[in-house]
Amino acid sequence: MLYARTAIAQAIGTGDLPSAAPAQDSAMLVLRVDDVDAATRCLSEHGAAVLAEPQDRPDWGPDLRTAHIRTPDGTLVELQSY
């Protein structure tokens, strides 16, 4: 699935930053996991920064739960379960 930069920015709370790179992410790795909350805790304990805490996203899809993290090297990652 493809999302616009503005949708990514809104999800991770950077919507008020300038739209030009490098202020906004141009790509995001999306991983489906069994348990978004557990995966977020685990990755946080290993150095990832939590940008958007685990939350239900019914407006994005039925039974969808997501969290957004940034890896220590700067990669934006969405964890999701559905």
C-alpha positions in Angstrom: 0.0 0.0 0.0 1.3 3.5 -0.8 0.7 6.5 1.5 1.4 10.2 0.8 4.1 11.9 2.8 1.5 14.0 4.4 -0.2 10.9 5.8 3.0 9.6 7.2 3.8 13.0 8.7 0.4 13.1 10.4 0.8 9.6 11.8 4.1 10.3 13.4 3.5 13.9 14.5 5.8 15.8 12.1 3.0 17.4 10.1 4.0 20.9 11.2 7.5 20.6 9.9 8.5 21.8 6.4 7.4 19.4 3.7 10.8 19.3 1.9 13.3 16.5 2.7 15.1 16.0 5.1 12.4 17.3 7.5 9.9 14.7 6.3 10.5 11.0 5.6 10.3 9.9 2.0 10.0 6.2 2.8 8.8 3.9 5.6 9.3 0.2 6.2 6.1 -1.5 7.2 6.2 -4.7 9.2 3.3 -6.9 10.1 3.8 -8.3 13.6 1.7 -10.5 15.9 1.6 -8.0 18.8 2.3 -4.3 18.1 2.6 -3.5 21.8 5.1 -6.2 22.5 7.1 -5.5 19.3 7.2 -1.8 20.2 8.5 -2.5 23.7 11.1 -4.9 22.4 12.4 -2.5 19.8 12.4 0.4 22.2 14.5 -1.6 24.6 17.0 -2.1 21.8 17.4 1.6 21.0 14.5 2.5 18.7 12.7 5.8 19.4 8.9 5.5 19.6 7.3 8.2 17.5 3.7 7.1 17.8 2.6 4.8 20.6 0.6 1.6 19.7 -3.0 2.6 18.8 -6.0 1.2 17.0 -6.5 2.7 13.6 -10.1 1.9 12.6 -10.2 4.6 10.0 -7.2 3.0 8.2 -8.6 -0.5 8.2 -10.7 -3.0 10.2 -8.9 -4.3 13.3 -5.7 -2.4 12.3 -3.3 -1.5 15.2 -0.1 0.4 14.5 2.9 2.0 16.1 5.7 4.1 14.5 9.3 3.9 15.5 12.6 5.2 14.3 15.6 2.8 14.3 18.9 4.0 15.7 20.2 4.6 12.1 17.1 6.8 11.3 14.8 4.4 9.4 11.1 5.0 9.9 9.2 1.8 10.7 5.5 1.1 11.0 4.6 -1.9 13.0 1.1 -3.2 12.3 -1.3 -6.0 13.1 -4.7 -6.8 11.7 
